[in-house]
Amino acid sequence: MLSAETIVHLQDELTIARHTNPGRARSGPSLTNRAAHADTRAQWLDSVARQHQANYDLWHIEDEARAPGATDAELADTKRRIDKINQVRNDLAESLDRALLDWLKPRTLPLPTAPLHSESPGLIIDRLSILALKIFHTREELKRNDCSTTHAERNLGRLAVLEEQRADLANCLDALWHETLAGTRRFKIYRQLKMYNDPALNPAIYRKIAL
């Protein structure tokens, strides 16, 4: 059901596709170019792809917010878009955990007596997604012809660190899954319970509405 190698490859594949041809990567019911709904694993990988797309969108919307010369109106609009897509990103990470737990339940897993892992697979996959984007953009910096040798050397060093971190994290994801299947580790959904998008919970919204 879960393979860190498959997830990392998919995230890299989608990152390249979105930067090369954004329209094609968005088209169709499935971002993975697999037979959507063919089986549980294909559906789950499609959810991994959609969660990565949310991080991709968030990355580039945040870049817009940092553009020199952006007007106050543009920044306000960008902030609202960031809040919206960040909610989608977190919801999709939770849905990954929910799908895994649904798959495990008929197998009477995770064992309730097993030690609890502090981070769920969905949260790890979210971190892997961000690392995929950092690695892609760092590699892009190495291709620039308008920068110094010092710039290239700096980014070579950054790339080595990022790739090591991703390999470590992927190994941790695989280990968590294998230990869960063996009954020696368990995880559960850690809900983010974001408040800023909820008009009933964010005082900046409900106080304004009440005026």
Backbone bond lengths (Angstrom), bond angles and torsions (degrees), N, CA, C in turn:
res aa  C-N    CA-C-N  psi(-1)  N-CA   C-N-CA  omega(-1)  CA-C   N-CA-C  phi
1 M - - - 1.471 - - 1.529 110.72 -
2 L 1.308 116.62 -43.61 1.463 120.38 -175.80 1.510 109.91 -123.00
3 S 1.337 115.77 127.73 1.460 122.34 175.51 1.520 108.16 -137.83
4 A 1.324 116.66 117.42 1.460 120.33 -179.38 1.525 111.07 -61.30
5 E 1.324 116.92 -37.55 1.470 120.20 179.65 1.530 110.49 -60.81
6 T 1.335 116.60 -43.47 1.459 120.79 178.85 1.525 111.08 -63.97
7 I 1.315 116.52 -41.26 1.466 121.28 -178.95 1.528 110.81 -65.24
8 V 1.324 117.15 -46.28 1.466 121.09 179.56 1.530 110.58 -61.88
9 H 1.321 116.33 -43.66 1.468 120.25 178.94 1.527 110.70 -62.48
10 L 1.321 117.04 -42.91 1.455 121.34 179.98 1.521 111.00 -63.39
11 Q 1.315 117.20 -44.80 1.467 120.65 179.70 1.519 111.30 -62.85
12 D 1.323 117.77 -41.12 1.463 120.87 177.06 1.528 111.10 -64.85
13 E 1.322 115.33 -43.11 1.467 121.41 -179.62 1.526 111.14 -60.43
14 L 1.313 116.16 -44.93 1.451 121.14 -179.30 1.523 111.93 -70.07
15 T 1.319 117.29 -36.92 1.463 120.69 178.31 1.520 110.37 -61.74
16 I 1.306 116.75 -45.81 1.464 120.78 178.95 1.526 110.32 -64.73
17 A 1.342 116.85 -43.37 1.466 120.87 -179.16 1.521 111.55 -61.91
18 R 1.322 116.95 -43.31 1.460 120.05 -179.08 1.514 112.07 -65.59
19 H 1.338 117.26 -37.86 1.457 119.20 179.43 1.527 112.20 -76.17
20 T 1.322 116.37 -30.16 1.463 120.48 -178.84 1.520 111.93 -79.66
21 N 1.338 115.62 -44.14 1.464 121.15 -176.76 1.521 108.64 -149.01
22 P 1.340 117.45 82.27 1.463 120.41 -174.77 1.517 113.62 -56.89
23 G 1.319 118.69 -37.84 1.456 121.24 -178.85 1.504 112.67 -64.50
24 R 1.323 116.96 -41.89 1.466 119.93 -179.23 1.519 111.12 -66.00
25 A 1.338 116.83 -39.89 1.463 120.13 -177.79 1.524 111.61 -66.71
26 R 1.333 117.77 -25.13 1.454 121.39 -179.86 1.520 112.61 -87.48
27 S 1.336 117.51 -18.12 1.450 120.26 -171.03 1.522 112.11 -77.37
28 G 1.341 115.05 156.40 1.459 120.48 174.41 1.508 112.53 82.83
29 P 1.342 117.40 166.27 1.456 121.30 -177.82 1.517 113.49 -75.18
30 S 1.333 117.71 -17.63 1.457 120.44 -176.14 1.509 110.28 -131.73
31 L 1.321 117.10 127.63 1.457 121.36 178.34 1.520 111.93 -75.60
32 T 1.315 117.78 -14.33 1.458 121.24 -174.04 1.513 113.06 -90.52
33 N 1.342 118.09 -4.30 1.462 122.56 -177.19 1.520 112.07 57.94
34 R 1.331 115.59 24.94 1.456 120.93 174.37 1.523 108.40 -100.61
35 A 1.311 117.02 170.57 1.458 120.00 175.69 1.523 107.62 -73.38
36 A 1.328 114.99 98.43 1.465 119.35 -177.36 1.516 110.18 -59.60
37 H 1.330 114.83 140.06 1.456 123.38 178.91 1.539 112.88 67.81
38 A 1.331 117.38 13.77 1.467 119.32 178.71 1.518 110.32 -69.43
39 D 1.305 117.93 -38.09 1.457 121.74 176.50 1.522 108.91 -157.64
40 T 1.322 115.26 173.05 1.460 120.49 -175.37 1.521 111.48 -61.03
41 R 1.322 117.04 -41.54 1.469 119.93 -177.71 1.520 110.72 -66.00
42 A 1.337 117.83 -40.26 1.460 120.28 178.44 1.523 110.81 -63.84
43 Q 1.327 116.70 -41.00 1.458 120.66 177.11 1.528 110.42 -61.90
44 W 1.337 115.04 -43.11 1.459 118.58 -177.91 1.531 111.10 -65.78
45 L 1.334 117.15 -41.39 1.461 120.48 177.91 1.525 110.94 -65.28
46 D 1.318 117.16 -32.22 1.450 119.74 175.27 1.522 110.42 -64.34
47 S 1.328 116.82 -36.76 1.465 120.81 176.05 1.529 111.03 -67.21
48 V 1.340 116.69 -37.58 1.472 120.30 174.70 1.524 109.56 -59.65
49 A 1.325 116.32 -41.80 1.461 121.07 -179.76 1.524 111.25 -64.92
50 R 1.324 116.67 -42.85 1.463 119.56 -179.90 1.530 111.41 -67.49
51 Q 1.324 116.48 -35.02 1.464 119.40 177.08 1.533 110.23 -65.95
52 H 1.335 115.57 -38.46 1.465 118.83 177.50 1.521 110.68 -67.33
53 Q 1.318 117.44 -38.39 1.460 119.91 177.68 1.518 110.88 -59.93
54 A 1.331 117.03 -38.56 1.463 120.09 178.04 1.523 110.50 -61.53
55 N 1.334 117.24 -42.28 1.465 120.23 177.26 1.528 111.38 -65.89
56 Y 1.327 116.42 -38.40 1.465 120.57 176.56 1.526 109.87 -59.84
57 D 1.328 116.60 -49.39 1.463 120.39 -179.59 1.526 110.76 -61.84
58 L 1.333 115.94 -43.19 1.458 120.34 -179.39 1.530 111.02 -61.61
59 W 1.325 116.97 -43.56 1.469 122.10 179.44 1.522 110.61 -54.85
60 H 1.343 116.29 -48.66 1.460 120.30 -173.30 1.523 112.45 -79.37
61 I 1.322 118.10 -28.54 1.456 119.53 173.44 1.532 110.12 -67.78
62 E 1.330 116.69 -40.05 1.463 119.95 177.53 1.521 111.27 -64.28
63 D 1.335 117.53 -33.60 1.468 120.24 174.73 1.523 110.87 -60.89
64 E 1.328 116.84 -39.17 1.466 120.86 178.90 1.525 110.46 -60.68
65 A 1.326 116.62 -37.63 1.466 120.94 -178.69 1.522 111.45 -66.36
66 R 1.327 116.72 -23.45 1.467 120.55 -177.75 1.530 112.48 -95.99
67 A 1.320 117.32 1.31 1.464 120.44 -177.68 1.523 110.32 -67.02
68 P 1.336 117.74 128.95 1.470 119.80 178.05 1.531 110.24 -59.63
69 G 1.321 115.82 139.35 1.458 120.06 176.51 1.509 115.21 87.06
70 A 1.337 118.09 1.16 1.460 120.13 178.17 1.524 110.10 -63.40
71 T 1.331 116.19 135.43 1.462 120.25 -178.81 1.523 110.54 -77.73
72 D 1.328 114.81 165.56 1.469 119.22 177.70 1.527 110.78 -59.68
73 A 1.327 116.81 -41.03 1.465 120.62 179.99 1.521 110.89 -64.01
74 E 1.334 117.10 -40.51 1.460 121.16 178.63 1.521 110.71 -65.81
75 L 1.323 116.99 -40.60 1.466 120.71 178.99 1.522 111.30 -65.84
76 A 1.330 117.22 -39.64 1.461 120.41 178.75 1.528 110.46 -64.30
77 D 1.322 116.49 -43.19 1.462 120.41 178.57 1.519 111.01 -64.13
78 T 1.333 115.82 -41.29 1.465 120.62 179.96 1.523 110.79 -64.31
79 K 1.335 117.10 -40.82 1.468 120.74 178.96 1.525 110.54 -61.16
80 R 1.320 117.77 -41.44 1.465 120.19 178.71 1.519 111.12 -64.95
81 R 1.325 116.57 -38.81 1.469 119.93 177.92 1.520 110.82 -66.67
82 I 1.330 116.80 -38.46 1.467 121.19 177.82 1.521 110.12 -61.70
83 D 1.329 117.07 -46.59 1.470 120.61 179.97 1.520 110.83 -60.21
84 K 1.324 116.66 -42.30 1.464 120.85 -177.90 1.518 111.65 -64.93
85 I 1.332 117.36 -48.71 1.475 120.13 -176.27 1.522 110.36 -72.78
86 N 1.331 117.87 -29.87 1.468 119.87 177.16 1.518 110.71 -65.87
87 Q 1.338 116.62 -35.40 1.465 120.40 175.37 1.523 110.51 -64.23
88 V 1.335 116.10 -42.64 1.468 120.69 177.72 1.524 109.98 -61.29
89 R 1.316 116.19 -45.17 1.467 121.55 179.79 1.518 111.28 -56.51
90 N 1.326 117.15 -48.12 1.465 120.70 -179.04 1.522 112.12 -68.34
91 D 1.329 116.50 -39.39 1.464 119.70 178.39 1.526 111.14 -62.12
92 L 1.329 116.59 -39.70 1.463 120.24 -179.82 1.527 111.65 -69.68
93 A 1.323 117.53 -35.92 1.465 120.00 176.18 1.529 110.17 -62.98
94 E 1.336 116.88 -41.10 1.464 120.51 176.96 1.522 111.02 -64.86
95 S 1.339 116.59 -37.88 1.467 119.57 -178.82 1.525 111.16 -66.50
96 L 1.342 117.59 -30.53 1.463 120.29 175.85 1.526 110.56 -63.34
97 D 1.314 116.44 -44.63 1.468 120.15 178.09 1.522 111.16 -64.91
98 R 1.323 116.00 -40.17 1.464 119.67 -178.91 1.530 110.59 -62.92
99 A 1.334 116.59 -41.57 1.463 120.59 179.93 1.528 110.81 -65.80
100 L 1.333 117.17 -40.21 1.463 120.04 178.20 1.520 111.26 -64.49
101 L 1.326 116.14 -42.92 1.464 119.72 179.78 1.527 110.83 -66.22
102 D 1.331 117.07 -35.68 1.472 120.03 175.92 1.528 111.06 -64.16
103 W 1.326 116.02 -37.31 1.465 120.76 178.78 1.527 110.89 -69.42
104 L 1.329 116.54 -35.62 1.464 121.50 -177.91 1.527 112.90 -77.22
105 K 1.320 117.29 -28.54 1.461 120.90 -172.24 1.529 113.82 -56.00
106 P 1.347 120.01 -46.35 1.472 118.95 178.71 1.519 113.18 -64.10
107 R 1.320 116.45 -17.41 1.465 121.99 179.11 1.527 110.77 -94.61
108 T 1.336 115.99 11.03 1.467 124.70 -178.69 1.535 111.52 53.88
109 L 1.309 114.89 41.28 1.460 122.51 177.55 1.532 108.39 -128.75
110 P 1.328 116.50 158.06 1.462 129.30 -8.23 1.533 111.35 -67.67
111 L 1.332 114.94 151.60 1.457 119.24 177.13 1.529 109.72 -67.39
112 P 1.326 118.31 127.88 1.470 120.28 -178.04 1.521 113.59 -65.05
113 T 1.336 116.55 -18.33 1.473 119.60 -179.79 1.532 112.83 -90.47
114 A 1.332 117.16 -7.55 1.467 120.34 -179.01 1.524 110.24 -73.15
115 P 1.330 118.04 151.89 1.470 120.27 176.91 1.534 110.53 -59.23
116 L 1.314 115.83 142.43 1.460 122.00 -177.99 1.527 110.33 -86.25
117 H 1.333 115.63 130.17 1.464 120.91 174.70 1.516 108.89 -81.76
118 S 1.308 117.39 141.27 1.469 120.68 -174.01 1.521 113.22 -76.39
119 E 1.322 117.67 -15.03 1.465 120.85 -177.93 1.522 108.89 -131.92
120 S 1.313 116.20 136.27 1.462 120.75 -177.85 1.526 111.15 -85.38
121 P 1.337 118.46 161.96 1.468 120.55 176.12 1.522 112.74 -57.00
122 G 1.339 117.32 -39.63 1.460 119.57 -179.76 1.516 112.65 -59.89
123 L 1.325 116.91 -40.43 1.471 120.64 179.07 1.525 110.84 -69.93
124 I 1.325 117.13 -35.61 1.468 120.03 176.85 1.526 109.93 -66.56
125 I 1.326 117.21 -41.93 1.464 121.07 179.30 1.526 110.35 -63.61
126 D 1.324 117.28 -36.76 1.465 121.03 175.06 1.523 110.48 -60.91
127 R 1.317 117.37 -43.24 1.476 120.68 178.32 1.526 111.05 -65.72
128 L 1.340 117.45 -38.89 1.459 120.80 176.61 1.525 110.74 -63.31
129 S 1.317 116.55 -37.19 1.456 121.32 178.43 1.532 111.15 -61.14
130 I 1.318 116.20 -45.80 1.464 120.50 179.47 1.530 110.61 -65.27
131 L 1.320 116.40 -39.06 1.467 119.62 177.40 1.520 111.12 -63.83
132 A 1.335 118.18 -37.07 1.465 121.02 177.46 1.526 110.23 -59.77
133 L 1.322 116.87 -41.68 1.462 120.84 179.16 1.529 111.39 -68.46
134 K 1.326 116.88 -41.57 1.465 119.86 178.09 1.524 110.95 -62.71
135 I 1.317 117.02 -41.90 1.462 120.84 -179.85 1.516 110.35 -65.08
136 F 1.316 117.51 -44.06 1.467 120.35 179.43 1.529 110.69 -59.20
137 H 1.319 116.49 -49.31 1.469 119.60 -175.61 1.530 112.00 -71.05
138 T 1.313 116.86 -29.52 1.470 118.85 175.13 1.521 110.24 -68.73
139 R 1.316 117.30 -40.09 1.472 120.42 175.54 1.522 110.86 -62.56
140 E 1.318 117.01 -36.78 1.461 120.78 177.49 1.525 111.04 -62.19
141 E 1.321 116.18 -37.80 1.469 119.93 178.33 1.528 111.27 -62.82
142 L 1.317 116.01 -32.67 1.470 119.67 179.56 1.524 112.01 -69.56
143 K 1.326 117.16 -20.52 1.472 121.19 -178.07 1.528 112.83 -88.63
144 R 1.318 117.28 -9.05 1.467 120.16 -176.88 1.531 111.23 -66.91
145 N 1.331 114.50 136.08 1.466 120.16 179.54 1.527 112.63 -95.24
146 D 1.329 115.74 -7.22 1.468 119.35 -174.64 1.520 112.02 -101.00
147 C 1.327 117.70 13.90 1.466 120.37 -177.02 1.526 111.28 -119.98
148 S 1.303 114.55 162.64 1.464 121.55 -174.91 1.519 111.89 -78.71
149 T 1.310 114.56 168.21 1.458 120.98 174.53 1.525 110.57 -61.65
150 T 1.325 116.19 -36.33 1.456 120.96 178.58 1.531 110.83 -60.82
151 H 1.317 115.95 -40.59 1.461 120.99 178.41 1.535 110.40 -62.52
152 A 1.324 115.95 -43.92 1.471 119.96 179.77 1.528 110.83 -64.54
153 E 1.323 116.58 -43.38 1.462 120.09 -179.52 1.527 111.06 -63.86
154 R 1.321 116.15 -39.52 1.470 120.26 178.25 1.522 110.20 -61.12
155 N 1.308 116.49 -43.32 1.458 119.49 -177.64 1.526 112.54 -75.60
156 L 1.311 117.63 -26.84 1.469 119.40 172.29 1.526 110.07 -62.81
157 G 1.323 115.14 -42.20 1.461 119.39 177.79 1.516 111.86 -65.15
158 R 1.321 116.72 -42.03 1.464 121.11 178.07 1.528 110.84 -63.15
159 L 1.326 116.10 -41.14 1.456 120.48 -178.91 1.530 111.24 -62.60
160 A 1.332 116.38 -41.98 1.466 120.32 179.39 1.527 110.81 -61.32
161 V 1.336 116.23 -41.72 1.466 120.42 179.25 1.528 110.54 -65.26
162 L 1.328 116.94 -45.72 1.459 121.27 -178.56 1.528 111.85 -62.79
163 E 1.320 116.26 -42.01 1.468 119.48 179.83 1.526 111.51 -67.35
164 E 1.327 116.17 -36.97 1.467 119.31 176.88 1.530 110.38 -65.88
165 Q 1.334 116.16 -43.69 1.460 120.20 179.51 1.529 110.91 -61.86
166 R 1.333 116.52 -40.51 1.459 118.68 -179.70 1.525 111.26 -68.07
167 A 1.316 117.13 -41.09 1.462 119.83 178.07 1.527 110.99 -61.42
168 D 1.338 116.11 -42.91 1.468 120.19 177.89 1.524 110.89 -61.14
169 L 1.341 116.10 -45.73 1.459 120.43 -177.16 1.526 111.53 -66.85
170 A 1.334 116.52 -39.03 1.468 120.30 177.39 1.527 110.70 -62.65
171 N 1.324 116.39 -41.00 1.468 120.18 177.25 1.527 110.98 -63.30
172 C 1.330 116.27 -38.44 1.468 120.02 178.52 1.528 110.66 -65.55
173 L 1.328 117.14 -37.60 1.462 120.71 178.30 1.525 111.07 -64.47
174 D 1.321 115.64 -46.85 1.468 119.39 177.47 1.524 111.26 -60.59
175 A 1.324 116.42 -42.47 1.471 120.25 -179.05 1.533 110.64 -63.10
176 L 1.334 116.85 -43.26 1.460 120.54 179.03 1.524 110.62 -60.68
177 W 1.316 117.36 -43.47 1.460 120.81 -178.53 1.533 111.18 -66.82
178 H 1.335 116.78 -45.05 1.465 120.21 -179.73 1.529 111.11 -64.19
179 E 1.326 116.40 -38.91 1.459 119.78 178.95 1.534 111.01 -69.78
180 T 1.328 116.55 -34.03 1.463 119.83 176.24 1.524 110.35 -64.60
181 L 1.329 116.45 -43.55 1.465 120.66 178.30 1.528 111.35 -65.15
182 A 1.319 116.66 -31.49 1.465 120.87 179.42 1.524 112.54 -81.96
183 G 1.318 116.78 -8.49 1.457 120.44 -179.94 1.508 114.67 81.00
184 T 1.328 117.39 15.13 1.457 120.47 -178.11 1.534 113.33 -104.58
185 R 1.324 116.24 1.06 1.459 121.03 179.61 1.530 107.08 -154.06
186 R 1.316 116.54 150.80 1.456 119.88 175.85 1.528 110.03 -137.83
187 F 1.304 114.96 160.46 1.461 120.85 175.22 1.517 107.90 -139.37
188 K 1.302 115.94 164.73 1.457 120.44 174.20 1.521 108.41 -145.56
189 I 1.316 115.83 169.37 1.457 120.28 -179.46 1.523 109.19 -73.57
190 Y 1.318 115.71 128.52 1.462 121.05 172.13 1.524 107.43 -106.99
191 R 1.314 115.64 101.30 1.457 120.83 -174.54 1.524 110.51 -74.58
192 Q 1.325 115.52 137.96 1.464 120.98 -177.31 1.529 111.72 -76.69
193 L 1.350 116.76 -31.22 1.465 121.93 177.49 1.530 111.23 48.17
194 K 1.320 115.28 52.53 1.458 120.96 178.20 1.526 110.13 -60.30
195 M 1.321 116.30 139.73 1.453 120.98 -177.10 1.527 113.21 -106.68
196 Y 1.335 116.86 -22.65 1.464 118.70 -169.08 1.524 113.86 -69.12
197 N 1.335 118.32 -24.30 1.462 120.62 -179.97 1.528 113.18 -91.35
198 D 1.317 117.47 -5.33 1.463 121.52 -176.04 1.529 109.58 -96.25
199 P 1.327 117.62 112.96 1.467 119.66 -177.95 1.525 113.27 -63.75
200 A 1.338 117.41 -16.89 1.461 120.27 178.48 1.525 112.15 -87.07
201 L 1.345 117.58 -11.74 1.462 120.94 -174.80 1.526 113.39 -118.28
202 N 1.306 117.91 -18.87 1.463 121.11 -177.88 1.531 108.71 -97.42
203 P 1.346 117.62 110.95 1.470 119.68 -176.84 1.524 113.17 -62.06
204 A 1.335 117.16 -27.85 1.461 119.26 178.40 1.524 111.44 -64.70
205 I 1.358 115.11 -23.05 1.471 119.56 178.91 1.524 110.47 -92.79
206 Y 1.354 117.39 -53.52 1.462 117.45 -172.75 1.522 113.10 -70.73
207 R 1.321 118.12 -26.99 1.469 119.02 175.65 1.517 111.19 -71.08
208 K 1.334 115.57 -34.87 1.461 120.53 178.57 1.521 110.15 -68.47
209 I 1.361 116.03 -41.14 1.458 120.81 -179.72 1.528 110.54 -64.21
210 A 1.344 115.32 -35.47 1.470 120.12 -176.05 1.529 112.88 -71.01
211 L 1.330 116.83 -19.68 1.479 120.30 -177.60 1.529 111.33 -70.26
